[in-house]
Amino acid sequence: MTNLLYDALIAPHQGNPAPFLALDDGTTLSFDDFTKRAAQIAHVLVQTGVKSGDRVVVQAPKSAEFLALYAACLQSGAVFLPLNTAYTQAEVRYFIEDADPALVVCAPNALDDITPISAPRPVLTLDTAQGGTLSHAADAAPTTFQTVPRGADDLAGLLYTSGTTGRSKGAMMSHRNLLSNAHSLKDLWQITNQDRLIHALPVFHTHGLFVAMNTALLAGAQVRLMGAFDLDTIFDELPRSTLMMGVPTFYTRLLGDPRLTRDRAANMRLFISGSAPLLAETHTAFEDRTGHRILERYGMTETNMITSNPYDGPRIAGTVGMALPGVEVRIRTDGQPTPEGDIGTLEVRGANVFQGYWNMPDKTAEDMTTDGFFITGDLATMDADARVTIVGRAKDLIISGGYNIYPKEIEDVLNAVPGVLETAVFGVPDPDFGETTVAAIVPTDADTPPDDATLTHAVTAALARFKHPRRYVVLPALPRNSMGKVQKTQLRADHG
C-alpha cells in the first residue's frame, strides 16, 4: 500500500537539486533539501508519540519549516491541522479539545499560553528561523524516513471553518480530496517546473496551503515564499516570476502603486484571485495597467476548488467560471432545479468534496443531499455555458417584508458610484419588516464621501424600491478576516 499524497507531492523530489523555496532571508532550499527536512521532522513526530491517523495542531508562523512539517505529517501518516495565527487562547482551546491531537506545535512566544490548554499533550515550538524545539530535535534526526502507508480515503488534513456563525467545524480532507484537486488545477492553469510562484498567502488556509503549495509540489515549480504580503518585495519579484495567487486586496494594493506597469509584469504568465469576490472594476483596471486579465476561481474549505475561469478563453469579470474537470455543480431551490439564470443554492459533487465534519455527523448529513452533493450555502446563478456567478451566502440573504434581497445586486450598483471604493450590504432586525437593509460605504476619499442623496439616486435608477438600503454608514474600511472576506456578522453586530 502506498501513501497517496506523499508519493505524488513529495517523494518524486528526493534527490532533486533544483531550487524549491526562495526565502525572505535570501537563502534557497532545494527540493531534495525539503524532502530531507520533512523526513527529519517525521522522525520527531514519531518520537513524540504521533501515530498514523493522529492529529497534529499547528499554530506557528509561515516558514519553510512549517511546510516541511506539513510534508512530515503526510509521510508519517498524521493529519495536519493548521490554525490561524490570530486565534486567541480561548479559540485554540476549543480546537484542541475538539480535535484531540497527539501533538501541538506553536510559536516560542506562545508556549506559556498554549502549554496549559494542551496538557497532557506534548507541545513543541516552531519559529521562522529553525530556532524552536521542533527544529532543534529535527537537526539530530536521520534524513530518511520509512513512509507510512495511507490510502485514498484516509485523512490528510483537518481544516476548521472560520466559524462566523455557531461552532467552528472541522472539515476532514482525505488524500484523494487533496490530490484530485491538485491535479485538476495544475493541468487547468498549466503549472509546470518552469514556473516560479509568488506566495504571499497564509499557509493555515486551503488557498495558501493546498491550492498554492500542493500544485507547486505536484508540478515541481519554484516558490518565492514570503512571510507576508509586502509591496516592495512583490515588485522586486514580478520580473523574475511567472505566477501569483492572491486575494482581491493584493490586487487593489498593487493597483494603488505606480510601479505596477506592463513592463514590470511582462514576465508573468498568470495572476489568480480567490477567497473573496473580485470587483469588476479591479479586473478592468488591472488589465489596463498590466495587459493581464486576472483569473478568478471559486472554492471553499469543504471542497477545495470547485470552479475556475478558463486559462485559454474568456475570463469574465464577476463570474467564477465553470466546474473543474471531474467536478459536478448544480443550482437548486428548495430541492428542485433552479431555472437557468435564476438565483439558487450551489451544490457540488466530486472527488474534491470533503469526508464530512469532524465529530459532527448530524451537521454532515444536513449539508449533503441524498445523491451525494454538498450544499455549499452559496447563492449563485448559472448561464447557458455553465458559467457560475456567485451572488452571496444564503445566510447573508436579506428577507424584508417577505421579499428576498440579494446584497451583491445592491453592492454592484453602489460600487459604481463615483467616490465609492467598496461596499457591503447586510440586513439588520426590523420590527415591521423582519429585516431592513443597511449599506456600509468605504469612500475613495475619506474627507469627501458621497452623500446619501447621491447613493439613493443611484439605487433608485437601478433597483426596485424594496431593495433600497434604508440606511448608509460610512466606514474607513470593511472588517475582513485573514483571507480578505468581508465579515458581515461583525457589521450586523456593530450597526444593527
N, C-alpha and C positions, 0 to 999 in steps of 0.2 A: 504494500500500500504506500502511496506517495503522500507528500504534503502539498496539496494542490496549489495554494497561493505562493508559498515559499519557492516551490520548484519552478514556478512561472516567473516570479518577480526577482528573486534574489539569487538562487542557485546558478543561473546561467552566467552570472558575472564573476564567479570565482576565478581568479587568475587574470581578470581583465584589467590591464593597466590604464585604460582610458580615464580621463577626468570625469568625475561624477558630481561632487558637491563643491562649488566655489563659495567660500565663506567670507563673512564680513571682515575677518582679520587678515585677509589676503591669502590664506592657505587654501589648498585644494585637496580633496580626498578622492582617491581613485575608486572605481567600482570594487576592485579587489580589496583595498583598504576597508571599504564599507562592509563587505561580507565578512572579513576577519573580525572587525569590531563587533558586528552582530553576534558572531559565534562566541566571542569573549563574554558578552553580556548575557547570552543564553546560558552559559555555564554559571554565572552569578545567580540567575533566576532559579535554576535547579538547586544550587547550593543553599538558596534561601528557603527552599521548600515548595516552590511553584511547580505544580504538576500539569499535565495536559488537561485542558479544559478550564483551568483556574483563571480567574480574572486578575489582571494587573492594572490598578488605578494609577494614572499618571497625571499629576498637576505640576508641570515643570515648564521652564521657558523653552522656546523654539531653538533647536540646535541640531547639529549633526548627530550628537549623542541621543537625542530624543528619537530621531528617525531610526538610528541603529537599535534602539530599544524596541521600537515597533517591529523591525525585522527579526529581532531576537525572540519576541513573543511568538511570531509566526513560526520560527524554526523550532522553538521548544514546545509548541502546541498550546501556548497560553492565549487568552483572549485579551486584546489590547483595549483599554478603556481610558481614553484621554479626556481631561476635564479643562474647561475654560479657566485660564489663569486668573480671571477676575472673580471667580466664585469665592464666597465668604466661607469661613469655618463652618457655619451652620449649614450652608448648602452642601459643602463637601461631606459633612457628617451624614446627610441623607443619602448621598450616592454610595458612600462606603457601607452604610447599614443595608442599603437595598441590594447592592451588587455582591456583597460579602467576598471581597477579593482576598487572595492569598498574600498579596504584597501591595504596598502603597509607596509610590515614588513622588517626591515633592522637591521644591527648590530648597536649598540650605536655609534660607532665611525664614522659611515657613515651618521648619522642623518642630519648633516648640508648640505651634498651634496644631499641627497635624498628628503628632505622636499620641496625645491623649484621646483623640477621637478615633484613632486607628486601632488602639490596643484591643486584643493582644496581638494583632497582626504586625509583622515587621515593617519598618519604614526605612527606605534608602533615599539618598538625596542625589539630585542631578542639576547641574548648572550649565551655563553656556560654554565653559572653558575646561571641561573634564576635571572639575575640582571636587565633585560630590563623592559621597561614599560609594555609590554605584560604580562610578568611573574608576575610582581607586581600586575597588575589588576586581573590576574587569581587566585592569592593567596586568594583573598577575595570572590571568586565566589563559588557557590554550586558545589558539586562533582557528581551530577547527572544532566542530560540534556535530554529533550524530543527530541528524534531523529527525524529529518526532513525526510519525505518520499522522496526517489529518485528511479527512475526506471532504467531499464537496459540500455536505450539509453540516459539517462541524463549524462551530463559531470561530470567527477570526477577530471580530471587533464588536464592541458594545458601545453605542453612542447614545447619550441621553439627549432628548429633545430639549428645547430651550425652556419649556415649562411656563409659557406666558399665561396659560390658564390651567389651574389644577396642578396635580402632581406631575413632575417631570418623568418622562417614560424612557426606558432603556430599549433602544432598537437593536435587535440581535441580527448582526450581519454575518453571513456564512462565507466560506471560501468561494463558493460558486457565485454568490451575490456580487462580491467584490471583483472577482476575476472576469466575470461576464461583462461587467460594466467597463472595466479597464480595456478589454479587447475592443468593445464597440467604439469607445471614444478614441482610442489610438488609431483605429482604422478610419473612422469618420473624419477626424481632424488631421489625418496624415502625419502623425508624430513619428519621427524616426531618430536614429542615432546621430543624425546631423543637426538636430535641434538643440537649442540652448534656451531653457525656460527661466524667465524671471519669476521667482517665487517670493512674494511678499505677503502671502496669506497666513493666517494662523494654522497651526497643524493639529488643533484639537477638534476640527470640524471636518465634515466629509469633503468639502471643497478643497481645502489645502492638503489634506492627508490622502484621501482615497482618489479624488479626481486628478489632482496635480501629481502627487508622488507615485501612485500606482501606475499611471500612464507613462511617466518618465522612466520608471524602472522597467516596465514591460518593453518599452521602445529602446532603452539604452541611451536616453537623452541626458545631456548635461543639465545641471540645475544650479542657478545662481541663488543660493539660499540666503535670503535677507531676514534679519531678526525681526524687522518691522518695515512697514511701508515708509520710504524716505524719498522725497522728490529728487534730491541731488543724486542719490545712488541710482534711482531708476533712469535718470537722464544719462548717467555715465554708462549704464548697461545696455541701453537701447541699441547703440550702433554695433554691439558685438553679440546680440541675442536675436532669436528668431520667433519667440513665443512668449506670451504673457497671459496669465489667468488672473482675473481680478474681480472686485465688486464694483458697483457703479461709482462709489465715492473715489476709487482710484482714478477713474477716467475724468470725473469732474475736476479733481485736483490737478491732473495733468493738463487739462484744458485751461486751467487758470494760470498756467505758467507759459511765458512767451518762448521758452526753449522747446516746446512741442512743435516741431516742424516736419515737413515731408522729408527733408534731408536727415533729420535725427532718427526718423522711424524707417528709413529706406531699407535697412537690413532685416526688419521684422517681417515675418511671414503671416502671423495671426495674433489678433487680440481677442480674448474670450472674456465674457462677462456673465456673472451669475450670482446667486444667493439673494438677490433683491432685484426688483424691476429697474430697467434702464430707461430713462426718459428718451422719447423720440428725438428731442432737441439735442441730447448728448450724442446720439447716433450721428445725426446730421453734422453737428459741429466737429466731431472727431474726424469724420470722413473729409470734411472741407479742409481741415488743418493737416492731415497726415496722408490722405489718399487711401486709408484703411477703413473698411466698414466692420465695426465690431460684431463678432459672432455671439449672439445671446443664446443661452441654453437654460434648461429648467430641470430641477430635481429637488429632492428633499432627503432628510436624514434616513427615512424608512426605505428609500428606493434607490439611493444614489441618483444618477442622472436618468431622466425619463425622455426628454425631447431635446432637439438641437436644431438651430438653423443650419442650413447646408454649408459645407466647405466650398463646394462648387455649386453656384446657383444663388438666387436672390436671398439676401438676409434682410428680412422685412422688419423695420423698426416697430416695436410694440408687440411683436409676436415672439414665441419661444421655439418656433419651428415644428418639425414633425417627430414622431416617435422614433427612438433609436432602433436599429435592426434587432429583431428578436423581442421587442417590447410592444405590447398592445395597449392602446389608450382608447377610452370611450368617454362620452359625456352623457350623464343621465340626470333625470329629475324625478324624485320620488320613485326610484327603481325602474323607471321607463326611459327609453332613448329620448334624448332631447333633440328637437328639430335642428337641422343644420343652421348655424349662425346664432341660435338662441343660447342663453346662459344656462349652464347646469353644472353639476359637480363632476370633476375629473376623476376617473378611476383608471388604474393601471395594473397590468398583469405581465409577468415575465421573470426571467432568472435573476433579475436585479432586485426583486421585491424581497424585503427582509423576512426573517423567520418568525417574527412576532415581537411583542413587548415582554421584556424580562419581568417575570413574576406577575404578569397581568393577562392571564388567558382570557378573561371576560372582555377586556378592552381590545385585545387582538381580534376576538370573534366579532365584536361590534364593528370594527373597522374593515372587515373582509366580507365580500359578497359570497353567496353560496357557490358561485362558479369561479372563485379564486382571484377576483380583482380586489386590489387595495383601494379603499375610498380615501382619497387624498385630503378632502376637506377644502380643496381649492376650487373656486368657481372659474369656469373657462368657457370659451366658445371654440368651435372647430369649423373651418371653411371647407369648400369642396375639394381642396387639395390636401386635406387632413392636417392643415397647419393650425397649431393651437395658439390661442391668445389667453393669457391668464388675466382674469378680471379682479380677483381678490380672494381672500379667505372667506369661507362660509361663515365663520364666527365674526367676521367684520361686516357682514351684510346688515344693513340698517332696515328695520321694518317699522315704518312710520304711518300710522293711521291705516294699516292694512296693506300699504304699498311697499314693495321691495325696492330698495335704493342701493345701487352698487357704487361704492365710494370711488372706484377708479374712473368711472364715467365723469364724475364731477371734478376729480383731480385733473383729468386731461384738459378740461375746459379752463380751469384756474391756472394750470401751469403755462398756458399760452398767453396769459395776460401780461403785458409789459410791466416789468418791475417785480414779477414773481419768480423767485428762484426755484422753489419747490413747495408742495403742499401735502397735507394728509387730511382726509375727510373721515370722520368717525361719528358714531352715534352715542348719545347720552340719554339717560332716562327722562321721560316727559310724562306728566300726569294725564294729559289729554290724548296724546298720540302714541303712547308707549315708548317711543324713542323720537328724538329730534336730531337734526344733522348739524354738526359743527365742523368748520374747516379751519385747520391750522395753516397759517401762511408764513413762509420764510421769505422775506423780501430780498431782492438783489442788493439794495442799498438800505441798511438798517435805519438811516436817517430820513428816508423818504419812502415809506411803504405805501403801496397802493391803498386808496381809501375804500371803505365798504361800498360806496356808490359805484365805483369802477368795477369792483368784483361782482356786485349784484347785476350790473348791466351785462356783463359777460355771460353769466349763467342764465339770465332771463332770455337772452338771444338764442341760447343753445339747448336749454333743458326745460322740461315741464316743471310747473311750479312746485309740485310735491317733492322734487329733487333739490330744490334750492336750499343751501345752508341757511339755518336760522341765526347763526352767529359766526363771526370770524374772530380768530385770535391770532395775533402776530407774535411769532417766536424768533429768537436768534438762530435756532437750529431745531431740527426734529430729533426726538430721542431715538437712538438706534442701538441695536445690540452689536456684538463684536464683528458680525458678518454684514453689517450695514442695513439690516432690516429695520424698518420703522416700527417702533413699539407702540401700537395703538392702545394697548392695555394701559400703558403709562399715561397716554394722552387722555383717555377716558377718566382715569383716576385724578389727574390734575385739573381737568376742565369740565368735569361732569357736574 
